């Protein structure tokens, strides 16, 4: 849920620290993302509620998602991938999907709901808008549903 709701890469999610969750400003601090860049992304209210329950149950101290085997370390990428795969199978989802599909879904759903490309680029931590433009082909109905400026305020020609 954290990966989808914030558009995180799996490596960014496992590197989250408890202190990176900024509930006051409803944002997540992503440290050393791709290209070793820091950024903020959004914190969903639904995710925050679940993270609070998770915190009460597991009491992580440093890493938000510590390894069960080595609590001083965070979860491994492979552990998250395996958990996602087994959850997908248990849910009966046969369509191919990976953890990274959650990040793509985040961007696509934002675009479909009217979020501009620059905002999506910023939230995803893309260096170039070209990387973000990949999502344009995934949301053609949104692009084609744009109203012509001429039709926004129709002059009375009668």
N, CA, C and O of each residue as an XYZ file, in Angstrom:
632
protein
N       0.826     -1.190      0.000
C       0.000      0.000      0.000
C       0.874      1.259      0.000
O       0.559      2.236     -0.680
N       1.956      1.234      0.753
C       2.848      2.393      0.827
C       3.477      2.665     -0.537
O       3.598      3.822     -0.942
N       3.874      1.624     -1.240
C       4.494      1.788     -2.556
C       3.491      2.386     -3.542
O       3.805      3.348     -4.242
N       2.289      1.820     -3.597
C       1.276      2.320     -4.538
C       0.836      3.735     -4.183
O       0.771      4.598     -5.058
N       0.536      3.981     -2.923
C      -0.058      5.266     -2.549
C       0.906      6.439     -2.653
O       0.479      7.593     -2.679
N       2.212      6.153     -2.712
C       3.199      7.230     -2.789
C       4.036      7.182     -4.063
O       4.852      8.071     -4.304
N       3.839      6.147     -4.877
C       4.598      6.040     -6.126
C       6.060      5.711     -5.907
O       6.924      6.178     -6.649
N       6.340      4.914     -4.900
C       7.732      4.613     -4.561
C       8.307      3.466     -5.381
O       7.585      2.577     -5.833
N       9.610      3.509     -5.558
C      10.350      2.350     -6.050
C      10.490      1.411     -4.852
O      10.476      1.865     -3.708
N      10.623      0.120     -5.100
C      10.742     -0.822     -3.991
C      11.956     -0.487     -3.121
O      11.889     -0.600     -1.897
N      13.054     -0.081     -3.740
C      14.260      0.266     -2.972
C      14.017      1.484     -2.083
O      14.586      1.579     -0.995
N      13.181      2.409     -2.534
C      12.868      3.591     -1.733
C      11.993      3.208     -0.540
O      12.164      3.734      0.559
N      11.064      2.295     -0.766
C      10.166      1.870      0.311
C      10.926      1.157      1.421
O      10.699      1.423      2.602
N      11.825      0.255      1.049
C      12.545     -0.491      2.088
C      13.533      0.388      2.840
O      13.923      0.061      3.961
N      13.939      1.490      2.242
C      14.879      2.409      2.897
C      14.188      3.480      3.736
O      14.855      4.355      4.289
N      12.865      3.424      3.837
C      12.159      4.410      4.651
C      12.483      4.208      6.125
O      12.585      3.084      6.617
N      12.639      5.319      6.799
C      12.824      5.298      8.249
C      11.527      5.802      8.880
O      10.742      6.499      8.238
N      11.320      5.450     10.112
C      10.126      5.903     10.832
C      10.029      7.427     10.754
O       8.942      7.976     10.579
N      11.155      8.096     10.883
C      11.192      9.562     10.871
C      10.884     10.167      9.499
O      10.686     11.378      9.400
N      10.838      9.356      8.441
C      10.535      9.862      7.092
C       9.038     10.085      6.873
O       8.637     10.720      5.898
N       8.223      9.565      7.775
C       6.774      9.728      7.661
C       6.389     11.025      8.373
O       6.457     11.124      9.598
N       5.988     12.004      7.588
C       5.635     13.330      8.109
C       4.114     13.472      8.078
O       3.548     14.004      7.124
N       3.467     12.991      9.134
C       2.002     12.991      9.164
C       1.430     14.396      9.313
O       0.302     14.656      8.895
N       2.190     15.288      9.897
C       1.705     16.662     10.057
C       1.511     17.338      8.699
O       0.542     18.069      8.494
N       2.441     17.088      7.775
C       2.372     17.698      6.446
C       1.902     16.719      5.374
O       1.871     17.056      4.191
N       1.535     15.500      5.792
C       1.029     14.461      4.893
C       1.973     14.222      3.714
O       1.575     14.266      2.550
N       3.229     13.969      4.057
C       4.226     13.688      3.042
C       5.235     12.673      3.567
O       5.375     12.458      4.771
N       5.926     12.066      2.623
C       6.962     11.080      2.932
C       8.273     11.606      2.370
O       8.346     12.024      1.214
N       9.302     11.582      3.199
C      10.633     11.972      2.749
C      11.305     10.740      2.150
O      11.473      9.719      2.818
N      11.681     10.853      0.889
C      12.364      9.754      0.198
C      13.831     10.133      0.104
O      14.204     11.068     -0.605
N      14.649      9.397      0.824
C      16.084      9.700      0.858
C      16.821      8.837     -0.154
O      16.541      7.649     -0.315
N      17.748      9.456     -0.813
C      18.614      8.741     -1.762
C      17.834      7.872     -2.740
O      18.088      6.675     -2.869
N      16.885      8.493     -3.422
C      16.166      7.788     -4.487
C      17.109      7.559     -5.656
O      18.326      7.685     -5.515
N      16.554      7.227     -6.800
C      17.380      6.988     -7.978
C      18.224      8.230     -8.271
O      17.732      9.356     -8.195
N      19.477      8.017     -8.602
C      20.385      9.135     -8.831
C      20.808      9.797     -7.534
O      21.324     10.914     -7.537
N      20.588      9.103     -6.422
C      20.945      9.588     -5.089
C      20.270     10.921     -4.758
O      20.837     11.755     -4.053
N      19.051     11.110     -5.276
C      18.299     12.348     -5.046
C      17.283     12.154     -3.931
O      16.629     11.114     -3.852
N      17.153     13.149     -3.075
C      16.120     13.167     -2.045
C      14.905     13.900     -2.610
O      15.033     14.779     -3.462
N      13.725     13.520     -2.119
C      12.505     14.210     -2.539
C      11.408     13.936     -1.525
O      11.566     13.110     -0.626
N      10.315     14.626     -1.677
C       9.113     14.350     -0.909
C       8.069     13.805     -1.866
O       8.036     14.170     -3.041
N       7.226     12.939     -1.359
C       6.064     12.494     -2.105
C       4.881     12.520     -1.147
O       5.043     12.800      0.041
N       3.709     12.232     -1.659
C       2.499     12.363     -0.855
C       2.313     11.182      0.099
O       2.752     10.063     -0.166
N       1.651     11.471      1.209
C       1.274     10.455      2.182
C      -0.249     10.389      2.189
O      -0.920     11.352      2.562
N      -0.774      9.278      1.784
C      -2.213      9.065      1.744
C      -2.770      8.937      3.161
O      -2.124      8.364      4.039
N      -3.959      9.468      3.377
C      -4.620      9.339      4.679
C      -4.879      7.868      5.002
O      -4.727      7.443      6.147
N      -5.268      7.099      3.994
C      -5.527      5.671      4.186
C      -4.250      4.951      4.581
O      -4.256      4.120      5.488
N      -3.158      5.266      3.904
C      -1.871      4.654      4.243
C      -1.433      5.061      5.643
O      -0.929      4.228      6.397
N      -1.616      6.320      5.999
C      -1.232      6.783      7.333
C      -1.974      6.002      8.417
O      -1.373      5.598      9.412
N      -3.269      5.790      8.229
C      -4.045      5.013      9.209
C      -3.465      3.612      9.364
O      -3.310      3.119     10.482
N      -3.146      2.975      8.245
C      -2.592      1.626      8.297
C      -1.185      1.623      8.909
O      -0.849      0.729      9.686
N      -0.367      2.619      8.560
C       0.978      2.706      9.139
C       0.923      2.925     10.653
O       1.784      2.431     11.382
N      -0.071      3.655     11.121
C      -0.218      3.850     12.574
C      -0.544      2.527     13.270
O       0.005      2.224     14.330
N      -1.433      1.751     12.671
C      -1.752      0.421     13.226
C      -0.516     -0.477     13.194
O      -0.222     -1.190     14.153
N       0.198     -0.426     12.073
C       1.431     -1.210     11.919
C       2.451     -0.806     12.987
O       3.097     -1.662     13.592
N       2.589      0.501     13.211
C       3.549      0.998     14.200
C       3.208      0.494     15.603
O       4.091      0.069     16.347
N       1.943      0.544     15.953
C       1.512      0.085     17.275
C       1.790     -1.415     17.439
O       2.217     -1.861     18.504
N       1.547     -2.175     16.386
C       1.730     -3.632     16.455
C       3.201     -4.049     16.481
O       3.574     -4.968     17.209
N       4.045     -3.367     15.678
C       5.425     -3.840     15.510
C       6.494     -2.935     16.115
O       7.633     -3.369     16.286
N       6.159     -1.697     16.440
C       7.083     -0.755     17.068
C       8.461     -0.657     16.403
O       9.481     -0.823     17.073
N       8.501     -0.389     15.089
C       9.819     -0.219     14.465
C      10.512      1.001     15.070
O       9.855      1.983     15.416
N      11.820      0.939     15.194
C      12.547      2.047     15.821
C      13.316      2.899     14.823
O      13.295      4.126     14.923
N      13.981      2.288     13.878
C      14.766      3.027     12.895
C      14.145      2.829     11.509
O      13.504      3.729     10.967
N      14.346      1.643     10.955
C      13.760      1.337      9.655
C      12.258      1.158      9.822
O      11.808      0.518     10.772
N      11.485      1.719      8.908
C      10.039      1.551      8.965
C       9.670      0.087      8.739
O       8.747     -0.440      9.361
N      10.412     -0.560      7.832
C      10.161     -1.970      7.522
C      11.430     -2.782      7.792
O      12.166     -3.120      6.865
N      11.680     -3.092      9.067
C      12.904     -3.836      9.389
C      12.808     -5.298      8.967
O      11.718     -5.859      8.856
N      13.951     -5.892      8.740
C      14.043     -7.309      8.431
C      13.654     -8.105      9.669
O      14.049     -7.758     10.782
N      12.889     -9.160      9.482
C      12.540    -10.019     10.619
C      13.754    -10.804     11.091
O      13.917    -11.057     12.284
N      14.607    -11.189     10.141
C      15.799    -11.976     10.474
C      16.902    -11.120     11.076
O      17.611    -11.554     11.984
N      17.041     -9.907     10.568
C      18.109     -8.999     11.010
C      17.495     -7.632     11.308
O      17.587     -6.734     10.471
N      16.874     -7.446     12.471
C      16.131     -6.222     12.782
C      16.913     -4.912     12.659
O      16.313     -3.845     12.536
N      18.235     -4.984     12.689
C      19.015     -3.748     12.517
C      19.089     -3.345     11.049
O      19.512     -2.233     10.732
N      18.680     -4.245     10.148
C      18.643     -3.970      8.710
C      17.192     -3.823      8.259
O      16.264     -4.247      8.948
N      17.018     -3.215      7.094
C      15.670     -3.113      6.532
C      15.370     -4.369      5.715
O      16.257     -5.174      5.434
N      14.108     -4.513      5.344
C      13.719     -5.613      4.465
C      14.550     -5.580      3.196
O      15.052     -4.529      2.800
N      14.691     -6.718      2.571
C      15.400     -6.763      1.295
C      14.398     -6.568      0.157
O      13.203     -6.818      0.314
N      14.904     -6.123     -0.980
C      14.076     -5.985     -2.182
C      13.445     -7.332     -2.504
O      12.258     -7.412     -2.821
N      14.237     -8.378     -2.422
C      13.752     -9.723     -2.751
C      12.604    -10.155     -1.837
O      11.655    -10.785     -2.303
N      12.675     -9.831     -0.564
C      11.594    -10.180      0.375
C      10.279     -9.518     -0.034
O       9.222    -10.149     -0.003
N      10.353     -8.248     -0.414
C       9.155     -7.526     -0.842
C       8.621     -8.131     -2.135
O       7.413     -8.323     -2.279
N       9.513     -8.433     -3.075
C       9.085     -9.036     -4.338
C       8.406    -10.383     -4.104
O       7.382    -10.676     -4.720
N       8.964    -11.192     -3.230
C       8.376    -12.509     -2.939
C       7.016    -12.363     -2.255
O       6.077    -13.089     -2.578
N       6.911    -11.428     -1.317
C       5.631    -11.201     -0.629
C       4.570    -10.722     -1.620
O       3.420    -11.158     -1.563
N       4.956     -9.836     -2.516
C       4.024     -9.336     -3.528
C       3.563    -10.478     -4.426
O       2.369    -10.621     -4.691
N       4.506    -11.288     -4.892
C       4.181    -12.404     -5.781
C       3.213    -13.375     -5.105
O       2.212    -13.769     -5.705
N       3.501    -13.757     -3.873
C       2.627    -14.715     -3.205
C       1.257    -14.098     -2.905
O       0.248    -14.801     -2.955
N       1.203    -12.812     -2.597
C      -0.080    -12.131     -2.359
C      -0.899    -12.064     -3.641
O      -2.116    -12.252     -3.618
N      -0.236    -11.798     -4.751
C      -0.917    -11.742     -6.053
C      -1.530    -13.101     -6.384
O      -2.669    -13.176     -6.846
N      -0.780    -14.164     -6.150
C      -1.269    -15.517     -6.429
C      -2.440    -15.856     -5.501
O      -3.457    -16.378     -5.959
N      -2.306    -15.563     -4.197
C      -3.378    -15.841     -3.230
C      -4.651    -15.082     -3.565
O      -5.756    -15.572     -3.331
N      -4.490    -13.877     -4.118
C      -5.644    -13.055     -4.485
C      -6.287    -13.530     -5.786
O      -7.350    -13.043     -6.171
N      -5.639    -14.480     -6.461
C      -6.186    -15.004     -7.713
C      -5.947    -14.097     -8.903
O      -6.628    -14.214     -9.922
N      -4.995    -13.203     -8.785
C      -4.675    -12.300     -9.896
C      -3.718    -13.029    -10.828
O      -2.592    -13.357    -10.455
N      -4.184    -13.275    -12.042
C      -3.347    -14.024    -12.987
C      -2.599    -13.120    -13.956
O      -1.645    -13.544    -14.607
N      -3.037    -11.885    -14.043
C      -2.351    -10.931    -14.912
C      -0.935    -10.698    -14.376
O      -0.752    -10.523    -13.171
N       0.064    -10.695    -15.262
C       1.437    -10.460    -14.793
C       1.565     -9.085    -14.129
O       1.096     -8.079    -14.660
N       2.197     -9.063    -12.981
C       2.423     -7.802    -12.264
C       3.617     -7.987    -11.340
O       3.886     -9.084    -10.850
N       4.321     -6.893    -11.117
C       5.455     -6.873    -10.197
C       5.233     -5.745     -9.197
O       4.275     -4.982     -9.323
N       6.093     -5.637     -8.228
C       6.008     -4.533     -7.272
C       6.086     -3.206     -8.026
O       5.410     -2.244     -7.663
N       6.902     -3.155     -9.062
C       7.051     -1.909     -9.829
C       5.747     -1.523    -10.542
O       5.536     -0.352    -10.858
N       4.886     -2.493    -10.790
C       3.577     -2.213    -11.391
C       2.781     -1.261    -10.499
O       1.992     -0.460    -10.999
N       2.981     -1.344     -9.194
C       2.284     -0.450     -8.265
C       2.681      1.004     -8.506
O       1.836      1.898     -8.452
N       3.961      1.238     -8.772
C       4.454      2.588     -9.063
C       3.853      3.101    -10.375
O       3.427      4.252    -10.473
N       3.829      2.223    -11.373
C       3.231      2.603    -12.658
C       1.740      2.907    -12.488
O       1.222      3.854    -13.081
N       1.065      2.109    -11.684
C      -0.364      2.325    -11.447
C      -0.610      3.657    -10.753
O      -1.561      4.363    -11.087
N       0.233      4.004     -9.797
C       0.144      5.291     -9.107
C       0.180      6.428    -10.135
O      -0.686      7.303    -10.131
N       1.175      6.407    -11.004
C       1.337      7.475    -11.999
C       0.166      7.497    -12.979
O      -0.363      8.562    -13.298
N      -0.230      6.334    -13.447
C      -1.329      6.251    -14.414
C      -2.626      6.747    -13.795
O      -3.365      7.499    -14.431
N      -2.913      6.338    -12.566
C      -4.149      6.764    -11.916
C      -4.155      8.255    -11.631
O      -5.201      8.896    -11.727
N      -3.005      8.819    -11.282
C      -2.932     10.274    -11.107
C      -3.236     10.988    -12.428
O      -3.995     11.956    -12.462
N      -2.638     10.501    -13.500
C      -2.851     11.118    -14.812
C      -4.323     11.030    -15.233
O      -4.894     12.014    -15.704
N      -4.919      9.879    -15.067
C      -6.331      9.689    -15.417
C      -7.222     10.627    -14.611
O      -8.250     11.092    -15.103
N      -6.828     10.901    -13.378
C      -7.627     11.773    -12.515
C      -7.287     13.245    -12.657
O      -7.752     14.070    -11.871
N      -6.474     13.583    -13.663
C      -6.248     14.988    -13.991
C      -5.002     15.637    -13.437
O      -4.821     16.844    -13.599
N      -4.135     14.879    -12.789
C      -2.891     15.454    -12.283
C      -1.962     15.757    -13.452
O      -1.806     14.926    -14.347
N      -1.350     16.923    -13.457
C      -0.492     17.288    -14.587
C       0.828     16.520    -14.557
O       1.272     16.059    -13.505
N       1.441     16.392    -15.726
C       2.672     15.609    -15.862
C       3.818     16.126    -14.999
O       4.595     15.336    -14.463
N       3.927     17.434    -14.861
C       5.025     17.983    -14.067
C       4.900     17.548    -12.600
O       5.896     17.209    -11.962
N       3.687     17.561    -12.080
C       3.469     17.127    -10.693
C       3.801     15.651    -10.545
O       4.454     15.255     -9.579
N       3.357     14.830    -11.498
C       3.652     13.397    -11.461
C       5.159     13.176    -11.540
O       5.709     12.345    -10.817
N       5.815     13.914    -12.413
C       7.280     13.827    -12.550
C       7.959     14.102    -11.209
O       8.875     13.384    -10.809
N       7.508     15.132    -10.529
C       8.090     15.513     -9.249
C       7.855     14.444     -8.184
O       8.772     14.086     -7.445
N       6.634     13.940     -8.109
C       6.310     12.911     -7.117
C       7.096     11.623     -7.359
O       7.520     10.965     -6.409
N       7.288     11.265     -8.627
C       8.024     10.044     -8.956
C       9.534     10.210     -8.833
O      10.270      9.227     -8.753
N       9.990     11.462     -8.820
C      11.427     11.710     -8.736
C      12.138     11.505    -10.061
O      13.327     11.188    -10.096
N      11.400     11.688    -11.158
C      12.029     11.563    -12.470
C      12.916     12.768    -12.741
O      12.560     13.900    -12.416
N      14.061     12.517    -13.334
C      14.984     13.591    -13.697
C      14.453     14.351    -14.916
O      14.575     15.572    -15.012
N      13.872     13.605    -15.827
C      13.405     14.185    -17.081
C      11.912     13.954    -17.258
O      11.388     12.908    -16.876
N      11.236     14.928    -17.837
C       9.803     14.798    -18.141
C       9.575     13.672    -19.164
O       8.488     13.099    -19.238
N      10.612     13.368    -19.943
C      10.502     12.284    -20.935
C      10.178     10.958    -20.252
O       9.408     10.156    -20.782
N      10.753     10.731    -19.095
C      10.484      9.492    -18.357
C       9.023      9.424    -17.940
O       8.416      8.353    -17.949
N       8.469     10.557    -17.579
C       7.080     10.607    -17.116
C       6.104     10.502    -18.279
O       4.989     10.008    -18.110
N       6.507     10.958    -19.443
C       5.618     10.958    -20.605
C       5.241      9.548    -21.061
O       4.314      9.379    -21.853
N       5.955      8.544    -20.567
C       5.610      7.148    -20.864
C       4.158      6.879    -20.475
O       3.485      6.076    -21.121
N       3.673      7.537    -19.436
C       2.330      7.278    -18.933
C       1.239      7.870    -19.812
O       0.068      7.529    -19.646
N       1.592      8.742    -20.735
C       0.584      9.335    -21.615
C      -0.152      8.283    -22.434
O      -1.366      8.376    -22.615
N       0.565      7.291    -22.925
C      -0.098      6.264    -23.748
C      -0.993      5.353    -22.918
O      -1.840      4.647    -23.465
N      -0.809      5.364    -21.608
C      -1.622      4.517    -20.736
C      -2.954      5.171    -20.363
O      -3.841      4.513    -19.819
N      -3.089      6.444    -20.652
C      -4.308      7.154    -20.273
C      -4.873      7.961    -21.442
O      -5.113      9.159    -21.293
N      -5.093      7.329    -22.608
C      -5.560      8.080    -23.771
C      -6.947      8.679    -23.581
O      -7.235      9.738    -24.140
N      -7.811      8.033    -22.811
C      -9.157      8.579    -22.631
C      -9.103      9.910    -21.898
O      -9.916     10.793    -22.170
N      -8.180     10.070    -20.989
C      -8.038     11.327    -20.262
C      -7.594     12.430    -21.218
O      -8.104     13.549    -21.161
N      -6.662     12.119    -22.077
C      -6.144     13.112    -23.018
C      -7.231     13.518    -24.012
O      -7.393     14.697    -24.326
N      -7.963     12.533    -24.496
C      -8.992     12.815    -25.492
C     -10.250     13.416    -24.886
O     -11.126     13.867    -25.623
N     -10.360     13.434    -23.570
C     -11.546     14.007    -22.934
C     -11.374     15.488    -22.599
O     -12.272     16.109    -22.031
N     -10.227     16.046    -22.949
C      -9.975     17.463    -22.706
C     -10.940     18.295    -23.545
O     -11.178     18.009    -24.719
N     -11.485     19.321    -22.919
C     -12.428     20.200    -23.603
C     -11.661     21.318    -24.294
O     -10.764     21.921    -23.706
N     -12.013     21.588    -25.527
C     -11.391     22.680    -26.271
C     -11.623     23.994    -25.535
O     -12.708     24.215    -24.997
N     -10.613     24.876    -25.505
C     -10.798     26.177    -24.842
C     -11.963     26.971    -25.437
O     -12.599     27.767    -24.747
N     -12.228     26.748    -26.701
C     -13.330     27.449    -27.347
C     -14.670     27.044    -26.734
O     -15.612     27.836    -26.702
N     -14.746     25.806    -26.250
C     -15.994     25.315    -25.684
C     -16.130     25.587    -24.192
O     -17.190     25.337    -23.618
N     -15.094     26.088    -23.560
C     -15.175     26.369    -22.135
C     -16.140     27.512    -21.848
O     -16.930     27.448    -20.906
N     -16.070     28.536    -22.652
C     -17.014     29.643    -22.567
C     -17.505     29.907    -23.981
O     -16.871     30.612    -24.766
N     -18.625     29.333    -24.270
C     -19.162     29.413    -25.624
C     -19.766     30.799    -25.860
O     -20.710     31.203    -25.182
N     -19.204     31.515    -26.833
C     -19.790     32.834    -27.148
C     -21.151     32.648    -27.815
O     -21.396     31.657    -28.503
N     -21.997     33.590    -27.604
C     -23.339     33.524    -28.198
C     -23.280     34.136    -29.584
O     -23.262     35.358    -29.732
N     -23.248     33.251    -30.637
C     -23.154     33.729    -32.021
C     -24.540     33.884    -32.666
O     -24.642     34.248    -33.838
N     -25.567     33.617    -31.927
C     -26.900     33.692    -32.536
C     -27.431     35.085    -32.562
O     -28.541     35.314    -33.043
